[in-house]
Amino acid sequence: MPFEREIFSGILCAEVFHFLDHDEVLASIRHLHDLLIPGGKVVLTTVSEDLALLQPVGLKEIRVAQREQDSKCMNALYEYQELFRAARDLEAKEHPAWEMHAAHKNVYQHGYFNFFYPDQLVAAFKRLGFYITLLELGAADHYPIWKHGPQDQVRLVATKLG
């Protein structure tokens, strides 16, 4: 973003990070830090690895295995479309999941999607000059999917040290 450094007191970053891979996430956090005045806040929402829709098809296990290899790494999943397809396949052919899956596949074509473990986001923000004033998981009934749960979304408020 072409703005001067330390120009904003607050930035809303809603439903963006799940379109980013690890390095892009870190670069974005650094950029948010550069844009905020000391004491400025970032309000962030993004998709949780606890997304209810994908639990029956192994999302949590995939993310845990990634963390076991590198606890700091927040790699996006390139096989996320296969996970959504597998979740769709658990539903009857007449279920709205089939139509929603087709629409989703046409919208998200870039190849990867990220699902976050809240503690990793917290650690990244802390390493890059923030302290956390709120971290919670919550429902995200606005997500364009056919099954929702109480921990689908990560909600974080981070304050720039300074």
Buried (B, 14 or more C-beta within 10 A) or exposed (E): EEEEEBEBEEBEBEBBBBBBBBEBBBEBBEBBBBBBBEEBBBBBBBBBBBBBBBBEBEBBEBBEEBBEEEEEEBBBBEEBBEBBBBBBEEBEEEEEBBEBBEEBEEEBEEEBBBBBBBEBBBBBBEEBBBEBEEBEBBEBEEBEBBBBBEBBBBBBBBBBEE
